[in-house]
Amino acid sequence: MIFVKCDCGKSYQLSNDKAGKRLKCRGCGNPVKIPKLNEDEVSQVKSSSKSSGQDSLDSWDDVRAFILSKYSGSIQDDHGESLTILKFWDDGRSQMVIISSRASQSGVPWICIKSPVGILPVEILPRVCETLSEKVCGGLIKFGDRYWVSQSMPIGNTSQDELVCPLDVVAGVADSLEEVFVGGDAQ
C-alpha cells in the first residue's frame, strides 16, 4: 500500500499499482503525485503476500469486508467508517466492540478497536488502571460518560489473525473489567 497526503491535508491509501502516477485530490482538486516504489519495497510486498497464508488486510475496505464476513451474525451497526459487533462468550454473556478507521497525524490509516467498560466512579480509576496494566491490551479512555478499553494498530499488510487477536483481547479485558468494577451488563 502507498500512503500519500495532499498539501491540503487530505490523505489517501492506494494500491501499489498506482505508484508513479498522479491523482486529483478530492479535497481541493489539485494534482497529487504518487511516489514510485523502490525495488526493496516491491520485493518486500511480493514476499509478504506470498508468505502469508491468509488474505492480507491492506485497507479499511479489506478490514470492513473481513469483519462483515467473519461476524455476519453479530453486526449491530455499520456506519461505513465504523462497525459495531457483539462478541459472544461461552457463558452466554456478550460484549460490544467498535472497530473503526482512523488516520494518524501523518495520514496513515489505523484500525481502532474499543469496547465499553461502563460508568466508573473517579475514586476507583486507579484500581481500574492498575488492573488494566496487568493485561496485554491498550489503554483506558473516556468516551461520553463511559470508560472504554481501546487498542489501535496500523492498517496494511495485516493478517486476519493480527486483527482478530486484539479484537478478542480488547473485548475480553473490557468484559472482565465491567464484571469486576461495574457489576456486569447492568449499564
QUIPE-V896390 format. One record per helix or strand of 2 or more residues. SS is the DSSP state (helix for helix, strand for strand). FROM is the first residue (numbers start at 1). TO is the last residue. If there is no record, write none. Layout:
ss | from | to
SS | FROM | TO
SS | FROM | TO
This chain:
ss | from | to
strand | 2 | 5
strand | 11 | 14
helix | 16 | 18
strand | 22 | 24
strand | 31 | 33
helix | 39 | 51
helix | 60 | 70
helix | 72 | 74
strand | 75 | 78
strand | 82 | 88
strand | 94 | 103
strand | 109 | 118
helix | 122 | 133
strand | 139 | 143
strand | 146 | 154
helix | 160 | 181
